[in-house]
Amino acid sequence: MSRKKREEKSKNTNENVVGLQAEILEQPITETLEVNYMPYAMSVIVSRAIPEIDGFKPSHRKLLYTMFKMGLLTGGRTKSANIVGQTMRLNPHGDAAIYETMVRLSKGYEALLTP
């Protein structure tokens, strides 16, 4: 292979992807967003961002389910950090997001009206 072809090939490939060669494509950002971002955004909107008919989002349900499994339905008390720690087994997001969800749910009907 000639030197010119090797240089041209090295410009168009990225060998830093775990030992694989990935081709670098030049395309408009609008096309990239339509192809890659829009399906992800729609998935997030449908599955996580819009509340279900009962007004709860999946994170709300995971928190309430964890509290139910911990036996807190009868009015038992525990530290909020304990609840957050147990909920992290179900919720892939950080502890701050779970705590925010718990605070929002403790406000009653306001939790279902604000984002």
C-alpha positions in Angstrom: 0.0 0.0 0.0 1.4 3.4 -0.9 2.2 6.0 1.7 -0.5 8.3 0.4 -3.2 5.7 0.7 -2.1 4.8 4.2 -2.2 8.4 5.3 -5.7 8.8 3.7 -6.9 5.7 5.4 -5.5 6.8 8.8 -7.5 10.0 8.5 -10.8 8.2 8.1 -10.5 5.6 10.8 -10.4 5.8 14.6 -8.4 3.0 16.2 -9.2 4.1 19.8 -12.5 2.3 19.9 -11.4 -0.7 22.0 -9.1 -2.1 19.3 -11.7 -1.8 16.5 -11.5 0.4 13.5 -14.4 2.7 13.2 -15.0 4.8 10.2 -15.4 8.5 10.8 -18.3 9.9 8.7 -18.7 13.5 7.9 -22.4 14.5 7.9 -24.5 17.4 8.9 -25.4 17.7 12.6 -29.1 17.7 11.7 -28.8 14.3 10.1 -26.8 13.0 13.1 -29.5 14.2 15.5 -32.3 12.7 13.5 -30.7 9.3 13.2 -29.1 9.0 16.7 -30.8 11.4 19.1 -34.4 11.4 18.2 -35.1 7.7 18.8 -33.4 8.0 22.2 -35.3 11.1 23.1 -38.6 9.5 22.2 -37.8 6.5 24.2 -37.0 8.6 27.3 -40.2 10.7 26.8 -42.4 7.6 26.5 -40.8 5.5 29.2 -39.7 8.0 31.9 -40.7 11.6 31.4 -44.5 11.4 31.0 -46.4 10.1 34.0 -48.8 7.2 33.6 -52.5 7.4 34.2 -52.1 7.2 37.9 -49.8 10.2 37.9 -46.6 8.4 38.8 -43.4 8.1 36.9 -41.3 5.0 37.0 -38.9 6.5 39.6 -41.9 7.2 41.9 -43.1 3.6 41.6 -39.6 2.2 42.3 -39.4 4.4 45.5 -42.8 3.4 46.7 -42.2 -0.3 46.0 -39.0 -0.2 47.9 -40.7 1.5 50.9 -43.5 -1.2 50.7 -40.9 -4.0 50.7 -39.2 -2.4 53.7 -42.4 -2.6 55.6 -42.9 1.1 55.9 -46.6 0.9 54.9 -47.7 0.5 58.6 -46.1 3.8 59.5 -42.7 2.6 60.6 -39.8 5.0 60.6 -36.4 4.8 59.1 -33.8 7.2 57.8 -34.3 8.6 54.4 -30.7 7.6 53.5 -31.7 4.0 54.2 -34.6 4.3 51.8 -32.4 5.9 49.1 -29.8 3.2 49.5 -32.4 0.4 49.1 -34.0 2.2 46.1 -30.6 2.4 44.3 -30.9 -1.3 43.7 -33.8 -0.6 41.4 -33.1 2.9 40.1 -29.9 3.4 38.0 -29.8 7.1 38.7 -27.9 8.7 41.5 -28.9 9.0 45.1 -29.6 12.8 44.8 -32.3 12.0 42.1 -33.9 9.4 44.4 -33.9 11.8 47.3 -35.4 14.6 45.2 -38.2 12.1 44.2 -38.8 11.3 47.8 -39.0 15.0 48.8 -41.4 15.7 45.9 -43.7 12.8 46.8 -43.9 14.0 50.4 -45.4 17.2 49.2 -48.7 15.5 48.2 -50.6 16.6 45.1 -47.9 19.1 44.2 -45.6 16.2 43.3 -47.9 15.2 40.4 -48.3 18.7 39.0 -44.7 19.9 38.8 -42.0 18.4 36.6 
